[in-house]
Amino acid sequence: MDVSYYKQTHDFATKGTAPAGVFVFPSDAGIATSEASSVGRWFQGFIGDQDKWSKSFKKSMERMALFGNDKGTMADCTDAIAKL
């Protein structure tokens, strides 16, 4: 579930806890609770709402395609990140 990231990051930022094996970047924790702009509310809006996230992701991918980004040429770099 893609929205787990948002809850885990917000929980870390507000409670100081993260599930075993989950690393939270300090910058992400800051965004998750930001009150300086609408970013924090936007981030929190995805917590527990897979449908909202999926619609937003689809719209973003469509925008990227308009700028010449071909999702067929994108590479999965998940394995480049060290496992905790």
C-alpha positions in Angstrom: 0.0 0.0 0.0 1.6 3.2 -1.2 0.1 5.4 1.5 1.9 3.6 4.3 4.8 5.9 3.7 2.7 8.9 4.7 1.4 7.5 8.0 4.8 6.1 8.9 6.5 9.4 8.2 3.9 11.5 10.0 4.0 9.1 13.0 7.8 9.5 13.2 7.5 13.3 13.0 4.9 13.5 15.6 5.6 10.6 17.9 9.2 9.7 17.2 8.4 6.2 16.3 8.8 4.2 13.1 8.2 0.5 12.4 11.3 -1.7 12.5 13.3 -1.4 9.3 11.7 1.9 8.3 14.0 4.9 7.9 12.5 8.4 7.8 14.5 11.2 6.2 14.5 14.3 8.5 13.4 16.4 5.4 10.4 14.1 4.9 9.4 14.4 8.6 9.6 18.2 8.3 7.3 18.1 5.2 4.8 15.8 7.0 4.2 18.4 9.7 4.9 21.6 7.9 2.6 24.5 8.8 4.5 27.0 6.7 2.5 26.2 3.6 -0.2 23.8 2.4 2.4 21.1 2.0 1.8 19.6 5.4 -1.9 19.4 4.8 -1.4 17.9 1.3 1.0 15.3 2.8 -1.4 14.4 5.6 -4.3 14.1 3.1 -2.8 10.9 1.7 -2.7 9.2 5.1 -5.1 6.2 4.8 -6.5 7.3 1.5 -5.1 5.1 -1.3 -7.7 6.3 -3.8 -6.7 9.9 -3.4 -3.0 9.0 -3.7 -3.7 6.9 -6.8 -5.6 9.6 -8.5 -2.9 12.2 -7.7 -0.2 9.9 -8.9 -1.9 9.2 -12.2 -2.4 12.9 -12.8 1.3 13.6 -12.0 2.4 10.8 -14.4 0.2 12.3 -17.1 1.8 15.7 -16.6 5.3 14.2 -16.7 4.4 12.5 -20.0 3.5 15.9 -21.5 7.0 17.1 -20.7 8.5 14.1 -22.6 9.1 11.7 -19.7 8.3 8.1 -21.0 7.4 5.9 -18.1 8.4 2.9 -20.2 12.1 4.1 -20.0 12.0 4.7 -16.2 14.2 2.4 -14.1 13.2 0.9 -10.7 16.0 1.9 -8.4 14.6 0.3 -5.3 17.6 -2.1 -5.0 20.0 0.9 -4.9 18.7 1.8 -1.4 20.4 -0.1 1.4 18.2 -2.5 3.4 18.0 -1.6 7.0 
